[in-house]
Amino acid sequence: MALFGFIEKKYSDWSMDTGEGARVGFRKKALEKGLEDVCRGTEEFLILTAKESFPVSVRGRVGTFIQAIREEDSSALHLEISTQDQKNPDDTIIYGKDGVSAEETLEIFMRLLDENQAPDLAAWNPVMCWRNPVNPEAYQRLTNAMTAKISLQKELKWAFHNPYEYVVEKADRFAEREIDRDAPLDEILFFGLVDEFLEAGEMLELDWKEDKEEFLGQMQELAEHFSLPLEEDWLEPEADIPTWCKALDEHWEEAGFVVAGLDIDSDSYLLFPAAADKMQLLTDLAAEIGHEIKLGRDL
């Protein structure tokens, strides 16, 4: 009977692949041998795939596999963990980490196998991404239609094509909206656009219940930015934001402007002056990225 105490545990809910096909169920010694082969260069990689997904530290995501790849001209390994959205298996992000020793790799693997505990991915970087298609050019077309300011167009062009670098660079600002690099890509791009417009003074954000004084104060700065008139007596004291927007539309009609709004399905209003003859274009371009621009009076 004592002999059975020396039999290693078999990990039947995992498969291991070193390039010769997946092997369902393995023991620690086979894993150690596979890692040694990768470190020596005999094998290019080692992948462990879970039968069931495992928890990871990224909000709303689960892990599906972990792999080790030998780094060129180094005895260290590059590790990758594949994650998918809990609600959308087609939404996949692979996180990677360089310079991991063989000993540390084995520890990470064994902790995952024995305790179902993956490493904290906060210090890992996204290296591959398959998500719901997001077209940066569509965001750029909307930006260019909303502003003629070249510096703003250029800043957002870089952001749309480098979203993960951008969200890290603007981490403090995104944190105020509880957005990080693991947020849906559309969310990063959309609120990147919004916050750049706010910072450039070409948009304002108001709580739905703001009073006339607050609306007037913020809208006055925006109107001046666009060289548009605004008089306090145009606005009824006890009205609401859509009503005030309608009043401005009437007074700005001669200048060819209206108050437009980005509908973000929240208690906030995102408002900006727009050329009246561009409203249909703005509405169509916003629809291309799955969002809605409408007249402020209709929000």
VOSE-308649 format. One line per 8 residues: for each residue x, y, z of N, C-alpha, C. Coordinates in steps of 0.001 Angstrom, whole numbers. Layout:
# VOSE-308649
X,Y,Z,X,Y,Z,X,Y,Z | ...
***
This chain:
# VOSE-308649
820,-1207,0,0,0,0,854,1257,0 | 2019,1207,684,2879,2398,762,3343,2839,-617 | 3447,1881,-1549,3930,2195,-2884,3068,3253,-3560 | 1753,3217,-3293,850,4130,-3971,1047,5569,-3516 | 1650,5768,-2351,1916,7114,-1875,2945,7826,-2715 | 3718,7117,-3511,4769,7717,-4333,4322,7976,-5771 | 3103,7616,-6086,2606,7847,-7433,2212,9313,-7570 | 2781,9987,-8563,2497,11403,-8752,1064,11618,-9200
541,12768,-8800,-792,13164,-9211,-843,13342,-10723 | -1931,12891,-11324,-2131,13078,-12748,-3135,14207,-12967 | -2775,15146,-13831,-3631,16302,-14098,-4510,15987,-15312 | -5617,15299,-15021,-6478,14793,-16085,-7338,15865,-16730 | -7492,17018,-16059,-8327,18097,-16596,-7526,19096,-17419 | -6297,18721,-17734,-5432,19583,-18534,-4800,18769,-19663 | -4441,19466,-20726,-3670,18831,-21790,-2352,19577,-21950 | -1331,18876,-22398,-6,19460,-22599,424,19223,-24040
944,20274,-24678,1353,20192,-26078,2728,20814,-26234 | 3656,20051,-26802,4992,20582,-27091,5281,20552,-28590 | 4223,20558,-29373,4387,20577,-30817,4145,19255,-31481 | 3933,18226,-30705,3697,16902,-31273,2257,16453,-31052 | 1390,17405,-30767,-11,17070,-30510,-323,17147,-29029 | -1547,17487,-28709,-1953,17635,-27313,-2056,16274,-26636 | -1550,16235,-25420,-1587,15009,-24619,-2477,15276,-23414 | -3623,14618,-23348,-4569,14839,-22267,-4126,14054,-21036
-3964,14781,-19944,-3536,14146,-18695,-2024,13939,-18660 | -1363,14412,-17638,98,14280,-17505,464,14442,-16041 | 1693,14079,-15714,2196,14219,-14350,3294,15281,-14310 | 3686,15642,-13098,4656,16716,-12917,5970,16417,-13631 | 6414,15165,-13588,7691,14828,-14228,7645,15095,-15730 | 6506,14803,-16353,6369,15060,-17795,6404,16562,-18065 | 5825,17330,-17171,5851,18783,-17313,7284,19311,-17174 | 7998,18813,-16181,9391,19228,-15979,10240,18880,-17201
10023,17682,-17748,10768,17260,-18941,10451,18178,-20122 | 9163,18529,-20286,8772,19414,-21373,9415,20784,-21251 | 9463,21334,-20043,10101,22633,-19828,11600,22574,-20094 | 12226,21480,-19688,13666,21303,-19961,13927,21290,-21464 | 13081,20626,-22214,13241,20572,-23671,13104,21965,-24295 | 12161,22765,-23776,11994,24128,-24292,13233,24964,-23952 | 13722,24847,-22729,14904,25611,-22314,16132,25235,-23138 | 16262,23967,-23499,17413,23511,-24301,17246,23836,-25772
16020,24155,-26182,15774,24420,-27593,15357,23191,-28362 | 15169,22088,-27680,14710,20864,-28344,13274,21024,-28814 | 12482,21722,-28003,11113,22050,-28382,10973,23568,-28384 | 10066,24075,-29217,9890,25529,-29329,8971,26100,-28267 | 8038,25299,-27790,7066,25819,-26839,6475,24686,-26026 | 5761,25051,-24967,4977,24109,-24184,3682,24823,-23814 | 2554,24191,-24141,1251,24788,-23867,454,23880,-22933 | -107,24482,-21889,-1044,23782,-21016,-2433,24378,-21248
-3374,23536,-21623,-4733,23992,-21898,-5690,23355,-20899 | -6516,24196,-20287,-7458,23716,-19278,-8731,23176,-19928 | -9244,22083,-19357,-10524,21550,-19813,-11625,22548,-19521 | -11561,23175,-18350,-12475,24234,-17960,-11657,25512,-17770 | -12254,26649,-18050,-11533,27912,-17890,-11137,28127,-16429 | -10093,28935,-16228,-9610,29201,-14867,-9687,30706,-14588 | -9822,31090,-13316,-9960,32515,-12982,-8660,33279,-13212 | -8814,34536,-13653,-7667,35435,-13808,-8011,36761,-13138
-7004,37613,-12998,-7187,38864,-12257,-7831,39976,-13076 | -8115,39731,-14346,-8693,40753,-15216,-10212,40695,-15130 | -10818,41829,-14846,-12267,41916,-14672,-13016,41387,-15897 | -13949,40457,-15637,-14826,39959,-16685,-14205,38948,-17625 | -12996,38442,-17287,-12318,37517,-18185,-11935,36244,-17451 | -11706,35173,-18202,-11228,33897,-17665,-10077,33401,-18534 | -9237,32549,-17962,-8105,32004,-18703,-8450,30701,-19383 | -7764,30445,-20522,-8007,29201,-21262,-6739,28359,-21426
-5575,29016,-21608,-4322,28261,-21664,-3156,29136,-21228 | -2059,28468,-20908,-807,29143,-20579,297,28455,-21361 | 1230,29236,-21880,2320,28626,-22643,3654,29276,-22318 | 4704,28488,-22500,6080,28950,-22314,6813,28837,-23640 | 7557,29884,-24002,8325,29917,-25243,9747,30352,-24897 | 10730,29671,-25451,12123,30034,-25165,12484,31330,-25868 | 13082,32269,-25127,13526,33521,-25721,14836,33308,-26472 | 15006,34006,-27574,16225,33879,-28362,17430,34381,-27575
18550,33669,-27721,19810,34057,-27086,19663,34248,-25585 | 18841,33417,-24955,18633,33539,-23516,18109,32223,-22978 | 18411,31966,-21724,17863,30777,-21073,16499,31071,-20460 | 16093,32352,-20485,14806,32743,-19916,13666,32363,-20853 | 12470,32388,-20297,11284,32014,-21057,10315,33191,-21176 | 9552,33181,-22243,8459,34130,-22434,7174,33370,-22155 | 6372,33884,-21220,5119,33224,-20869,3934,33995,-21444 | 2902,33252,-21789,1673,33857,-22278,475,33156,-21657
-533,33965,-21313,-1798,33428,-20814,-2909,33971,-21706 | -3707,33073,-22251,-4818,33469,-23110,-6070,33631,-22260 | -6762,34756,-22458,-8006,35006,-21729,-9136,35300,-22709 | -10339,35058,-22261,-11502,35384,-23083,-12568,36033,-22211 | -13395,36834,-22850,-14500,37472,-22148,-15482,36403,-21688 | -15963,36536,-20460,-16873,35520,-19921,-18165,35412,-20718 | -18575,36524,-21339,-19832,36513,-22079,-19637,36334,-23584 | -18396,36505,-24049,-18147,36424,-25493,-16830,35681,-25740
-16882,34382,-25967,-15667,33587,-26166,-14819,34028,-27351 | -15412,34782,-28297,-14650,35260,-29451,-13789,36472,-29113 | -13995,37037,-27932,-13232,38202,-27476,-12032,37696,-26683 | -10880,37623,-27343,-9687,37007,-26748,-8546,38009,-26635 | -7891,38007,-25464,-6676,38787,-25273,-5624,37866,-24675 | -4431,37865,-25272,-3307,37095,-24730,-2352,38059,-24053 | -2027,37757,-22795,-1091,38575,-22018,262,37860,-21958 | 1330,38630,-22085,2663,38038,-22089,3591,38656,-21064
4607,37883,-20687,5637,38365,-19762,6979,37785,-20182 | 7990,38654,-20295,9330,38234,-20713,10225,37948,-19506 | 11328,37226,-19797,12392,37067,-18819,12048,36235,-17602 | 11245,35201,-17784,10847,34352,-16660,11774,33129,-16617 | 12325,32848,-15473,13234,31701,-15351,12454,30398,-15421 | 13177,29297,-15694,12535,27991,-15759,11935,27620,-14402 | 12665,27956,-13317,12184,27639,-11975,10892,28383,-11662 | 10869,29681,-11999,9664,30473,-11749,8504,29991,-12619
8824,29601,-13853,7783,29095,-14754,7138,27841,-14179 | 7967,26951,-13681,7430,25719,-13084,6544,26050,-11887 | 6975,27002,-11070,6161,27405,-9918,4812,27957,-10362 | 4818,28784,-11405,3572,29356,-11925,2657,28251,-12442 | 3241,27310,-13202,2460,26206,-13743,1854,25360,-12624 | 2659,25029,-11608,2186,24144,-10545,1119,24826,-9683 | 1257,26124,-9468,252,26851,-8694,-1086,26849,-9441 | -995,26961,-10773,-2205,26932,-11578,-2824,25532,-11579
-1990,24520,-11695,-2479,23140,-11733,-3032,22692,-10387 | -2331,23015,-9319,-2715,22513,-7994,-3754,23384,-7285 | -3657,24710,-7497,-4514,25625,-6744,-5497,26397,-7623 | -5442,26152,-8925,-6292,26885,-9871,-6077,28386,-9736 | -4836,28776,-9486,-4499,30182,-9255,-3510,30665,-10320 | -3962,31570,-11179,-3109,32154,-12215,-2352,33354,-11635 | -1206,33710,-12219,-482,34889,-11742,-1269,36177,-11982 | -994,37192,-11188,-1628,38496,-11359,-1161,39085,-12687
-2100,39422,-13560,-1752,39904,-14893,-1518,41410,-14958 | -1534,42082,-13814,-1337,43532,-13805,16,43920,-14386 | 1037,43079,-14180,2376,43386,-14680,2662,42724,-16032 | 1665,42076,-16620,1815,41445,-17926,1252,42385,-18988 | 1709,42249,-20205,1285,43140,-21277,444,42399,-22319 | -612,43036,-22842,-1364,42419,-23942,-447,42277,-25164 | -345,41064,-25707,525,40845,-26869,-263,40480,-28123 | -1463,39964,-27941,-2332,39655,-29076,-3768,39905,-28655
-4578,40285,-29616,-5951,40639,-29284,-6876,40296,-30445 | -7918,39536,-30149,-8995,39295,-31113,-10275,39696,-30408 | -10799,40851,-30771,-11986,41362,-30107,-13014,41738,-31156 | -14172,42174,-30663,-15164,42680,-31602,-14500,43734,-32469 | -14659,43649,-33783,-13913,44546,-34657,-14174,46021,-34352 | -13085,46766,-34165,-13157,48203,-33945,-12292,48859,-35005 | -12877,49762,-35768,-12181,50379,-36885,-11666,51759,-36489 | -10348,51913,-36305,-9820,53225,-35908,-10102,54306,-36933
-10205,53928,-38210,-10481,54922,-39247,-11883,55510,-39092 | -12835,54706,-38604,-14186,55212,-38382,-14191,56253,-37269 | -13402,55994,-36226,-13271,56982,-35151,-12602,58254,-35672 | -11640,58085,-36565,-10947,59262,-37098,-11879,60094,-37973 | -12722,59444,-38751,-13657,60177,-39590,-14618,61004,-38733 | -15073,60417,-37637,-15957,61157,-36741,-15225,62333,-36111 | -13997,62108,-35664,-13203,63185,-35072,-13045,64341,-36048 | -12673,64028,-37264,-12430,65074,-38265,-13696,65845,-38611
-14849,65178,-38508,-16114,65862,-38780,-16542,66737,-37603 | -16069,66385,-36408,-16460,67133,-35213,-15584,68351,-34962 | -14338,68330,-35449,-13424,69439,-35173,-12522,69713,-36367 | -12155,70983,-36508,-11178,71372,-37528,-9807,71592,-36902 | -9699,71332,-35614,-8455,71556,-34886,-7457,70444,-35202 | -6399,70767,-35930,-5446,69758,-36420,-4761,69032,-35277 | -4367,69773,-34230,-3657,69136,-33113,-4535,68088,-32433 | -5825,68343,-32334,-6752,67382,-31731,-6927,66166,-32639
-7023,66402,-33935,-7127,65292,-34884,-5899,64387,-34803 | -4714,64999,-34723,-3471,64219,-34686,-3347,63433,-33381 | -3695,64069,-32265,-3606,63390,-30971,-4509,62159,-30940 | -5714,62312,-31460,-6639,61187,-31443,-6282,60128,-32484 | -5679,60532,-33576,-5237,59531,-34554,-4225,58592,-33925 | -3297,59164,-33166,-2315,58305,-32481,-3020,57403,-31471 | -3973,57971,-30731,-4692,57193,-29720,-5472,56041,-30348 | -6143,56301,-31462,-6969,55268,-32097,-6121,54110,-32626
-4893,54392,-33043,-4028,53345,-33592,-3100,52725,-32548 | -3047,53323,-31352,-2200,52793,-30272,-2973,52824,-28955 | -4132,52153,-28913,-5025,52303,-27757,-4433,51841,-26437 | -3627,50774,-26452,-3116,50272,-25185,-2015,51176,-24630 | -1171,51716,-25518,-179,52692,-25064,-885,53950,-24573 | -1948,54342,-25276,-2680,55555,-24929,-3347,55435,-23558 | -3982,54300,-23287,-4689,54154,-22014,-3713,54125,-20845 | -2501,53630,-21070,-1486,53663,-20019,-982,55095,-19821
-751,55801,-20930,-266,57192,-20861,-1274,58090,-20147 | -2559,57839,-20359,-3619,58658,-19765,-4305,57915,-18618 | -3551,57101,-17893,-4137,56216,-16881,-4928,56971,-15821 | -4412,58103,-15355,-5107,58854,-14303,-6471,59337,-14781 | -6509,59821,-16015,-7768,60323,-16559,-8773,59192,-16758 | -8312,58060,-17291,-9205,56927,-17495,-9681,56358,-16166 | -8818,56421,-15140,-9191,55884,-13830,-10411,56602,-13261 | -10568,57875,-13591,-11735,58619,-13118,-13025,58054,-13686
-12929,57368,-14832,-14106,56716,-15426,-14090,55210,-15155 | -13170,54777,-14292,-13022,53352,-13952,-12753,52519,-15199 | -11875,53053,-16059,-11471,52369,-17288,-9984,52076,-17203 | -9583,50854,-17549,-8171,50513,-17614,-7894,49786,-18923 | -6683,49284,-19087,-6298,48665,-20361,-7072,47394,-20665 | -7758,46833,-19645,-8520,45612,-19870,-9969,45894,-20260 | -10326,47161,-20353,-11687,47530,-20754,-11896,47189,-22233 | -13140,47046,-22660,-13392,46825,-24095,-12744,47921,-24937
-12203,47531,-26072,-11470,48481,-26911,-12349,49655,-27330 | -13608,49395,-27646,-14518,50473,-28022,-14639,51500,-26898 | -14674,51021,-25673,-14793,51923,-24519,-13567,52817,-24399 | -12388,52238,-24632,-11149,53015,-24569,-11138,54101,-25647 | -11469,53717,-26876,-11428,54677,-27977,-12492,55756,-27815 | -13697,55356,-27441,-14788,56317,-27350,-14516,57356,-26262 | -14150,56901,-25070,-13926,57868,-23986,-12590,58584,-24147 | -11680,58006,-24934,-10490,58757,-25307,-10888,59959,-26144
-11770,59740,-27115,-12282,60836,-27940,-12981,61880,-27069 | -13878,61412,-26214,-14639,62333,-25363,-13717,63194,-24511 | -12774,62564,-23831,-11929,63315,-22893,-10968,64256,-23600 | -10521,63888,-24805,-9671,64816,-25556,-10470,66055,-25980 | -11720,65861,-26374,-12568,67001,-26736,-12853,67874,-25513 | -13080,67241,-24368,-13318,68010,-23144,-12081,68831,-22783 | -10914,68188,-22864,-9669,68865,-22509,-9363,70008,-23473 | -9750,69859,-24737,-9486,70897,-25734,-10506,72030,-25677
-11503,71919,-24800,-12508,72962,-24688,-13521,72952,-25802 | -13709,71806,-26477,-14648,71728,-27593,-15895,70916,-27247 | -16032,70558,-25982,-17180,69785,-25516,-17325,70050,-24032 | -18527,69877,-23495,-18711,69971,-22051,-19508,68773,-21563 | -19326,68449,-20296,-20035,67337,-19676,-20780,67865,-18467 | -22086,67647,-18448,-22939,68159,-17385,-23807,67051,-16815 | -24001,67073,-15503,-24966,66183,-14887,-26370,66601,-15327 | -27246,65655,-15478,-28590,65933,-16027,-29367,66951,-15195
-29054,67037,-13896,-29847,67906,-13026,-29191,69250,-12742 | -28153,69625,-13523,-27507,70922,-13297,-28505,72063,-13482 | -28305,73126,-12689,-29205,74272,-12783,-28756,75222,-13887 | -29540,76264,-14085,-29280,77221,-15151,-27906,77873,-14990 | -27540,78219,-13767,-26274,78917,-13531,-25079,78074,-13986 | -25102,76782,-13651,-23995,75897,-14043,-23987,75683,-15555 | -25158,75466,-16124,-25250,75291,-17577,-24733,76531,-18296 | -25179,77698,-17841,-24789,78949,-18478,-23287,79179,-18380
-22725,78910,-17189,-21292,79128,-16990,-20444,78282,-17914 | -20782,77000,-18013,-19984,76113,-18859,-20252,76362,-20348 | -21518,76595,-20698,-21846,76797,-22098,-21295,78126,-22605 | -21157,79128,-21704,-20607,80410,-22113,-19178,80249,-22628 | -18379,79453,-21914,-16998,79196,-22351,-16977,78476,-23692 | -17864,77521,-23855,-17921,76768,-25106,-18370,77669,-26260 | -19353,78516,-25998,-19843,79424,-27039,-18744,80391,-27467 | -18007,80914,-26503,-16907,81825,-26828,-15843,81122,-27668
-15591,79854,-27351,-14605,79073,-28109,-14992,78982,-29583 | -16294,78940,-29842,-16788,78830,-31215,-17288,80167,-31757 | -17022,81250,-31024,-17439,82608,-31427,-18947,82693,-31656 | -19694,82091,-30736,-21153,82105,-30810,-21718,82954,-29667 | -22819,83648,-29906,-23408,84480,-28858,-24159,83643,-27833 | -24317,84191,-26632,-25129,83530,-25609,-25543,84586,-24589 | -26833,84723,-24404,-27366,85686,-23442,-28132,84942,-22353 | -27966,85399,-21119,-28606,84720,-19991,-30123,84688,-20122
-30713,85774,-20635,-32176,85821,-20696,-32766,84930,-21790 | -31904,84245,-22562,-32408,83257,-23514,-32904,81994,-22790 | -32436,81793,-21570,-32664,80535,-20859,-33680,80721,-19743 | -34728,79896,-19744,-35724,79943,-18678,-35127,79373,-17392 | -35279,80056,-16259,-34625,79646,-15008,-34967,78236,-14545 | -36214,77812,-14666,-36643,76525,-14110,-36727,75414,-15152 | -36171,75643,-16330,-36231,74617,-17389,-35128,73578,-17188 | -34969,72681,-18164,-33930,71648,-18077,-32963,71789,-19247
-31949,70931,-19257,-30889,71053,-20259,-31413,70902,-21688 | -32234,69901,-22023,-32742,69829,-23398,-33495,71100,-23812 | -34246,71686,-22877,-34986,72926,-23197,-34020,74072,-23471 | -32959,74176,-22680,-31967,75234,-22902,-31244,75023,-24233 | -30982,73761,-24564,-30344,73472,-25859,-31237,73922,-27016 | -32533,73696,-26871,-33473,74111,-27909,-33461,75630,-28074 | -33381,76335,-26943,-33327,77793,-27005,-32077,78267,-27732 | -30945,77626,-27471,-29710,78004,-28155,-29797,77703,-29642
-30411,76591,-30002,-30584,76264,-31425,-31315,77400,-32154 | -32344,77914,-31509,-33138,78978,-32130,-32319,80251,-32313 | -31488,80551,-31325,-30695,81780,-31401,-29439,81611,-32263 | -29004,80372,-32437,-27812,80128,-33262,-28177,79778,-34707 | -29445,79748,-35006,-29871,79344,-36349,-29234,80211,-37427 | -29164,81505,-37189,-28584,82400,-38183,-27115,82093,-38424 | -26403,81686,-37347,-24986,81335,-37480,-24794,79946,-38068 | -25880,79178,-38173,-25800,77841,-38766,-25323,76775,-37795
-25538,77001,-36475,-25080,76041,-35468,-26238,75528,-34625 | -26040,74341,-34071,-26966,73747,-33108,-26145,73150,-31970 | -26819,72811,-30895,-26162,72072,-29805,-26362,70587,-30075 | -25252,69891,-30273,-25299,68442,-30501,-24907,67724,-29214 | -25306,66484,-29099,-24973,65710,-27910,-24585,64287,-28237 | -23611,63785,-27521,-23239,62376,-27600,-24031,61631,-26536 | -24833,60697,-26953,-25653,59925,-26014,-24815,58780,-25446 | -24536,58846,-24147,-23717,57791,-23521,-24530,56957,-22543
-25867,57060,-22614,-26746,56226,-21808,-26393,56322,-20321 | -26256,57563,-19836,-25943,57782,-18427,-26656,59031,-17946 | -26329,59445,-16739,-26945,60647,-16181,-26210,61917,-16587 | -25244,61791,-17490,-24472,62954,-17941,-24849,63332,-19370 | -24694,64607,-19664,-24857,65110,-21025,-23483,65523,-21549 | -23153,65059,-22747,-21946,65500,-23443,-22402,66370,-24607 | -22129,67662,-24521,-22666,68620,-25487,-21551,69356,-26216 | -21816,69681,-27492,-20856,70456,-28265,-21580,71180,-29396
-21132,72382,-29784,-21728,73067,-30932,-21340,72358,-32222 | -22298,72216,-33110,-22043,71571,-34401,-22742,72355,-35496 | -22138,72363,-36666,-22781,73004,-37815,-24069,72252,-38130 | -25156,72988,-38269,-26457,72352,-38486,-26458,71459,-39722 | -25742,71887,-40765,-25747,71093,-41999,-24844,69860,-41913 | -24178,69668,-40757,-23343,68475,-40569,-24002,67439,-39654 | -25168,67751,-39138,-25764,66855,-38147,-26035,65457,-38700 | -26519,65363,-39928,-26787,64041,-40490,-25487,63256,-40653
-24428,63952,-41095,-23128,63299,-41244,-22626,62807,-39892 | -22721,63649,-38872,-22262,63259,-37538,-23063,62066,-37015 | -24357,62089,-37251,-25206,60976,-36817,-24788,59677,-37501 | -24526,59748,-38796,-24127,58552,-39556,-22763,58040,-39110 | -21807,58951,-38888,-20461,58540,-38484,-20464,57953,-37078 | -21269,58523,-36197,-21374,57962,-34845,-21966,56563,-34886 | -22924,56357,-35763,-23541,55034,-35892,-22532,53995,-36362 | -21552,54422,-37162,-20518,53494,-37641,-19720,52894,-36493
-19591,53631,-35387,-18821,53112,-34245,-19745,52640,-33125 | -21034,52514,-33431,-21970,51970,-32462,-22433,52961,-31409 | -22350,54257,-31707,-22789,55280,-30760,-23793,56203,-31425 | -24281,57165,-30657,-25365,57999,-31169,-25091,59479,-30905 | -25169,60281,-31954,-25139,61735,-31830,-26513,62237,-32242 | -27085,63089,-31425,-28389,63674,-31742,-28408,65110,-31269 | -29441,65830,-31598,-29586,67189,-31101,-29686,67187,-29590 | -29038,68172,-28958,-29077,68235,-27495,-30487,68328,-26965
-31364,68968,-27689,-32752,69116,-27233,-33506,67798,-27239 | -32962,66790,-27934,-33621,65477,-28006,-33005,64445,-27067 | -32024,64843,-26286,-31367,63890,-25394,-32286,63531,-24222
***
